[in-house]
Amino acid sequence: MADRGRGAVRVPVRGLTVLYDAECSLCTFVRDWLVKQPQLVPLELVPAGSEHARRRFAALDHRATLDEVTVVGDAGQVYRGAAAWVVVLWALREHRPLAHRLSTPAGARLARGAVLTAAKWRGGQWGGRAYGRGDGWAYDPHQGWTYTGPGGCDDGACASG
């Protein structure tokens, strides 16, 4: 089995919970679009940081779920950022083929770019909030995109690409 080499465990996904920022017009637009789509895997849409989300997913960093789209599978799987969008597309009947394309190395770069673009839009629309990712990339509406690397680049020894 191909998954064995990547350490993946096959667990059926029977439902996904999408945590979205209810204060973001882009996020609520996508939420409204998602509920209208034919679903192969049921999606439950829950406002990130809400009391309901905190009760259901006590172990999550709920502040981070407001900054980065987070999807939780019914068996406890957690997807963030581009991986979260890919798994949501995978759950939709008409978009599963696209999700398979986005799960390739080349597709993953495209998915990541889409998530970063959405973050840029959100930053410009909602009070100039900066957007940071765990991989070192950050967007600030006043400074644009910057890369500091996972450990910081204060010594100037960062690889940039």
KAKA-V569116 format. One record per pair of residues at least 24 apart in sequence whose ideal C-beta (glycine too) atoms are under 10 Angstrom apart, sorted by the first residue. I is the first residue (numbers start at 1). J is the second residue. D is the distance in whole Angstrom. If there is no record, write none. Layout:
((I	J	D) (I	J	D))
This chain:
((9	75	9) (9	77	10) (11	73	8) (11	74	9) (11	75	5) (11	76	9) (11	77	7) (12	41	10) (12	73	10) (12	74	9) (12	75	8) (13	40	10) (13	41	6) (13	42	10) (13	73	5) (13	74	7) (13	75	7) (13	77	7) (13	87	8) (13	90	8) (13	91	8) (14	41	7) (14	42	8) (14	73	8) (14	74	5) (14	75	8) (15	39	10) (15	41	6) (15	42	5) (15	43	8) (15	44	7) (15	72	9) (15	73	7) (15	74	4) (15	75	9) (15	91	9) (16	41	6) (16	42	7) (16	43	5) (16	44	7) (16	45	10) (16	71	5) (16	72	7) (16	73	6) (16	74	7) (16	77	9) (16	79	8) (16	84	9) (16	87	7) (16	88	7) (16	90	9) (16	91	6) (17	42	10) (17	43	8) (17	44	5) (17	45	8) (17	46	6) (17	52	10) (17	53	8) (17	56	7) (17	57	8) (17	70	9) (17	71	7) (17	72	5) (17	73	8) (17	74	8) (18	43	6) (18	44	7) (18	45	5) (18	46	7) (18	48	9) (18	69	7) (18	70	8) (18	71	5) (18	72	8) (18	79	10) (18	84	8) (18	85	10) (18	87	9) (18	88	6) (18	91	9) (19	44	10) (19	45	8) (19	46	6) (19	47	7) (19	48	4) (19	49	8) (19	50	9) (19	52	10) (19	53	6) (19	56	10) (19	57	8) (19	60	8) (19	62	8) (19	64	10) (19	65	5) (19	66	8) (19	68	9) (19	69	7) (19	70	5) (19	71	7) (19	72	7) (19	78	10) (19	80	10) (19	84	9) (20	45	6) (20	46	8) (20	47	7) (20	48	6) (20	53	10) (20	65	9) (20	66	9) (20	69	7) (20	70	9) (20	71	10) (21	47	8) (21	48	5) (21	49	8) (21	65	8) (21	66	5) (21	67	8) (21	68	10) (21	69	8) (21	122	8) (21	126	8) (22	46	9) (22	47	4) (22	48	7) (22	49	8) (22	50	7) (22	66	9) (23	47	9) (23	48	9) (23	49	9) (23	66	8) (23	126	7) (23	127	10) (24	48	9) (24	66	9) (24	118	9) (24	121	9) (24	122	6) (24	125	8) (24	126	6) (24	129	10) (25	121	10) (25	122	9) (25	125	7) (25	126	8) (26	118	6) (26	119	10) (26	121	6) (26	122	6) (26	125	7) (26	126	9) (27	66	10) (27	69	8) (27	118	9) (27	122	8) (27	126	10) (30	69	9) (30	85	9) (30	88	9) (30	118	9) (33	92	10) (34	88	7) (34	89	10) (34	91	9) (34	92	8) (37	88	9) (37	89	9) (37	91	9) (37	92	5) (37	93	7) (37	94	7) (37	95	7) (38	92	7) (38	93	4) (38	94	6) (38	95	10) (39	88	10) (39	91	6) (39	92	6) (39	93	7) (39	94	10) (40	90	8) (40	91	6) (40	92	7) (40	93	5) (40	94	10) (40	95	10) (40	96	6) (41	73	9) (41	74	9) (41	87	9) (41	88	9) (41	90	7) (41	91	4) (41	92	8) (41	93	10) (41	96	9) (42	74	9) (42	91	8) (43	71	9) (43	87	10) (43	88	7) (43	91	6) (43	92	8) (44	72	9) (44	74	9) (45	88	10) (46	70	10) (46	72	9) (64	132	10) (64	134	9) (66	129	9) (67	119	8) (67	122	9) (67	129	8) (67	130	9) (67	131	6) (67	132	7) (67	133	9) (68	115	8) (68	119	8) (68	131	8) (68	132	9) (68	133	7) (68	134	9) (69	115	7) (69	118	8) (69	119	9) (80	115	10) (80	133	9) (80	134	8) (81	111	9) (81	112	7) (81	115	5) (81	116	9) (81	119	9) (81	133	7) (81	134	8) (81	135	9) (82	107	9) (82	108	6) (82	109	9) (82	110	9) (82	111	4) (82	112	4) (82	113	8) (82	114	7) (82	115	5) (82	116	9) (82	133	9) (83	108	8) (83	111	8) (83	112	9) (83	115	9) (84	111	10) (84	115	8) (85	111	6) (85	112	9) (85	114	7) (85	115	6) (85	118	9) (86	111	6) (86	112	10) (86	114	10) (86	115	10) (112	137	9) (116	145	8) (119	145	10) (120	144	9) (120	145	8) (136	160	10))
